[in-house]
Amino acid sequence: MSDRYVSVAEPILGPEEHENVEAVLESGRFLQGPYVEEFEQKWADLVGVDHAIAVSNGTTAIQLSLKALGLRPGDEVVVPSLTFGSTATAIVHQAGVPVFADIDRELYTLDHTDVERCLSDRTAAVMPVHLYGHPAEMDEICAFADEHDLAVIEDAAQAHGARYRGDVVGSIGDVGCFSFYATKNITTGEGGVVTTDDDDLAAEIRLLRSHGMANRDEHVTLGYNYRMSDLNGAIGSAQVDRLAGFNQRRREISERLFEELSDLDWLRPAVVRDYVDHAYFWAPFEIDTDAIGMSGKEVWRELKERGVETRHRYVDPLYDQPVFAEHRGFNSDFPWSANEHAHDYDLSLPNVEAVAGNTIGLPNHPGLDDEDVDYVVETVQAFGDEVR
């Protein structure tokens, strides 16, 4: 194990966050309150939408969006097959059916050319994921959705402040769903936000996040307890002000890593389209496992031993995860139930299977200094030379 260790992610808090939290503690009002409202307004302004509704996390943001959009039991939602599991499990929790599409081979986001294959008379929505911080191809996805009268839910959990052709993600579809987990570009500790320009949707989501209560004494619909606390809002309100600076530093580090490691024949920087502003939640690289003679997991483990922590997630397509492979529910009738014949759906998508397990994200968080980045570059270069 190396004496030096460069972490892949860490939350960065300053005096403003501490002051805000102390103010909440002194007030004794911990539930959703003025700091949540302030956070919501700042986020709406940043994204450029009329409404930002704070919730308990990014997964509940998706669930509330689906509910408010009118998803019915058995309705289908097209999702990419490479993403965090809650993109799809949130659909199941709302009694919907995730239908897995392939990914764009270069961008790793939803392959818009594969969405039509997934279409059925039960399709209600499509949910592109702006994976690693790179926006999905929203023009094509939205055009398809408009043609077939589908809702568009942007899973922007990894794309705080990213832009697609000038538009901030979360402002393009019917709703945008963000996560503020501790390792994201900014954090509230735990938390999420739904963004939309639709007044009716916003009102419904606000109702649903708080037990379906129109007032203290009247439950008017079947709701949830998915509110954000004012402690989380206090952190988030200060963090929003830091996002532009954080993202600029992430961009600087990521672009330097891309440039200085671009000549390695076993490690390929991810493609970034010139019409997007990447949020660089990851600094993603694809491993040529044949060239290095190791699996992605082995590369992750070896770099960690040398003091460079990397992200290595989504090692299997979602349709191969046990929660989906061992249950009925997608491309089949509901209800969700155990499936004795795992994989009888016969799904195999070429792009995701070429990528899954072969990507890593190198450290790029704004807490790194130039010496840390030097160490990452030198360690990765030396590692390739040593193992070949």
N, C-alpha and C positions, 0 to 999 in steps of 0.2 A: 504494500500500500504506500502511495506517495505521501510525503510530508505535507504537500500542498494539496488543497482541495478547492475546486471551483464549482460552486453550486449552479444548478440549471435554473433555479427560480427562488426568489425570496420576496416577501412583501416588504415594501419600503414605506415607512411611516415617519412623519415629521411632527414638529410641535403643534401644528394646527389640528392634526387628528387627536393628539392627546388633550388639547384644550377643549375640543368639542365633546369628547367622551367624558371628561371631567365635568363639563357643564351639564350633561345629561345625568350623570351620577348625583350631582348636587341637587338637581331639580326633583329627583325621585320619580320622574315620568319616563319609564323605560319603553313603553309601548309606542306604536307608530305615532309620530308627532311632528313637531316643526322641522326637525332635521331631515326626516324622511321627505317632507314636502319640499324642502330646499334642494335636496338631492334630486328629486324627481324633476323639478323645474330646470336645474342645471343640465340634467341628462337630456331632457326634451330639447333644450336650446342647442346642445352639442350635436345631437342627431339631426335636428331640423324638423321636428314633428310637433304636433299640437299636444300630444299626451305621452307621458312616461309614467307607468304605474309600477311602483316598487313592490316586490314580493320576496318570499323567503329564500328562493334560490332560482337558478336557471331552469331546472327541471320543472318546477311549479309554474314558471313563466310559460313554458310550452303547454302544460296541461290546461292552464286557465285560458290560453289563446284558443286551443282546440275546442274547449267547452263553449267559449263565447262565440266562436265561429259556427257553432251548431253541429259539431261532429256527432253522428248517430252511431249506435252500436253496429259494428260490422263495416262501417265506412272505412275506406282505404286512404292512406296517406303515403305518397311516394317519398322515400328518403334515400340518401346515399348509403352505400354499404360499408364505408370507411368513416367512422366517427365514434364519439363516445356513446356508450350504450343507452344513455337516457334520452337521446334523440328519438329512439324507437320505443323504449319502454314507456315513455310518457304518453305515447299514442295508445299503447295497450291499456294503461291505467285509465284512459278515457274511453275504453271499450272499442277503440279503433284498431285497424289492421295496418301495420307497417309493411310496405311493399318495397323491396330493396332494388335500387337501380345501381348500375355500375358507376365508376368514377371517371372523370377526365384523366387520361394517362399522365398529362403533364402537371395539371394544377391540383390533383387529388380531390377536387370538389365534385359535386353532382354532375354527371355526364348528361347534358341536356339532350343529346342524341339518343339516349336510352330511355328517356321518360315515356315516350309513346308506347314502348313495349310493355310498360307497367300499367297502362291505362285500362280501366274496366268501367262498367256501369256503376260501380260502387266507389270510384275514386272521387274524393272530396277536396283534396289539397295536395300540394307538393311542398316539401320542406328542404330547401337547399341549406347546406351548412358551409359557412365561410371558414373552412378548415385551416388551422395554423395561422389564421389572420389574413389569408388571401380570399377576396370575394369570389363567390361562384359567378357563373356567366348569367347574370340576372336578366339581360335583355331577352335572350332566347327562352329562359325559363318563364318569365312573365308573359311573353307573347304566347307560349304554349298554354299557360294557365288561362289567359284571357280567351283563347280560342275554345277551350273546353270548360269554361266557367268553373275554374278551380280556385280555391284560396291559396295564397302564397304566404308561408310562414318562414321568415328568415331566422335560422338558428345562428345567431351572431355571438355565441358564448365566447368565442376565441378571437373576436374581431373588433375590439373597442376602438372606434375612431377610423377604421378602414373605410376607404372610398372606392366606389365602382363608377367609373366614368363621371366623376365629380360628385356623386351622391353618396352621402354617408350611409353605410349599411345599417339596416334597421328602419330606414325611411323609404325603402323601395317596394317591399311587399305589402300585404295587408297588415301584418304585424311583424315586429322584430323582437327576438328574445335574447337577452343578455344574461351572463353569469358574472358574479363578482366574488367568486371563490378566491381563496388566499393567494393562489399562484397566477391569477389572471393579470392582465396589463394594469388594471387597478383593482382594488379589493374593497369590500365592505366587511370582510371576515367571512360571512356567508350572505348571499343575497342575489337577487335577480331583478330585472326590469323588463316590462313589456312596453314597446313603443308603437304608436299608431297615430294616424290622422283621423281615424273614424271615431266620431263622438259617441256613437251608440256602443261600439265595441269597448271603448275605454270605460264607459259607465258600467257596462256589464262586468268587465274584469274587476273593477273596483268593488262591485257588489259581491262577486264570487270570492274574492280573496279574503273577505271578512264575514264568513258564515252565512252569506246571502242575506244579510241584515240591512234593511232600508233605514232603520233607526235602532235605538237601543232595545226596543221591545218587539220589533216586527221582523220575522224571518219571511222573506218573500220568495226565495228560491233556494235550491239545494246548493249551498256554498261550502267553502273550505276555510281553514285557519292558515292562510298562506301569506300573512302580513310580514312586513319588515319591521324590526324593532328600531327605536330611535337611536340606540347604541350603534347599530349597523349604519343607519343613515348618517350619524355624526361622522363616522369614518369616511363614508362614501362622499359626503359633501366636500370634504377637504381633498379627497383623492381625485375627484373630477378636475379640480384646478391643476393637478399635476400631470394629467394624461398626455397633453401635447408634448411636454418635456420628456416624459417617460418614453413615449413612442419614438421621438426623435433619436434618443439614445439607443433604443432597440434597433432602429433602422441603421444607425451608424455601425453598430457592432455587427449586425447581420450582414450588411453589405461588405464589410471588411472580411468577415469569415468567408463569404461567397467568393470574394476576389482572391484571397490568399490561399484558399484550398481548392481552387478551380482546376489546378493542373494535376490533381490526384486522379489516377485512373480507376480507383475503387470507390470514390465518393463524389457524388454529383449534386451540386446545389440545385434546389428547387427552382422551377421556372416562375418568374414574376412578370405578368403582363404589364405593358407600358401604360395602360389606361386605368390602372388601379393604384391606390395607395395601400400598401401592405401594412397590416398592424404588427406583424412579426411576433405573434404570441410564441411561435417557434421560429428558430432559424433552421429550417428543415433541409436535410440532405438525404439522398437516396443511396443506399449501399449496393454496390455490385458484389454480391456474395461470391460469385465465381472468381472475380479478380482478387478478392481479399482472402478467399478460402475459409470464410467464417460466416456464421449466421448473424443476423442483426442482433439477436440477443447476446451472442458471444462478443460482438464488437462493443455493445453497451457495457457488458460486464468488464471487459478488458480496459476500456477507457476509464471506467470508474476506479479500477485498481490503480490507474496512473494519475488519479486526482482530477479527472474531468467527468463530472456528472452530465449525463445526457438524458433527454426525453426519449423513451422507446415505448410507444403505446399503439393500440389498435393492431395487434399482431395477427389477428384473424379477422376476416370479414364478419360483419355482424350476423349474417345468416348462418355462420358456423359457430356462433356462441351458443352454449348449451341452453340458455334461456329461450332462444328461438328454435334451435335445431331439435330440441327435445320436447317442444310443445307445438300444438296446432294453433293456428291463428293468423298467419299471414299467407296470402294466396289460398285461403281455405275458409270454411264457414266458422263463425264464432259459435259458442263461447271459447275462450282460451282454456285449454286443457292439456293434460299430458298426452304426448304423441308416442305411441309404441313403435312407430316406424320412422325413426329419426332420419332426416334428409330425404324423405320420400317426395319432397317438392322438387328435387333435381335441379337445384340452382347452382350455377357456376359462372361467375362473371370474370372475364379475362383481365381487365385492367386492375381491379382491386386485388386479384390473386397474385398479380405481378408485383404489387406494391406492399401489401400487408406484411408486416414483420421486417421490412427492409428499409424503413426510414428511422432516422434519429434526428433529434433537435439538439443542437449545440448550445451551450450557455450564451445568453444574449440579454439578460435582464439589466436594467439600468443601474443596479448596484455594483456592477463590475467596473473596474478601472482598466486602463490600457495595459497594465502589466498582467492582469488576469486574462485579457484577450490574447496577449502575446503567448502566455502559457498554454492556452487552449490550442492555438495554431501550432506551436512547436510540438506539443504532445501528440496531436493528431498526425502531424507529418512524421514524427519519429515512430509512432506506433505502426504506421503503414510500412515503413522501412524495416522494422524489426520482425514483423510476422511473415514477411514474404521472402 
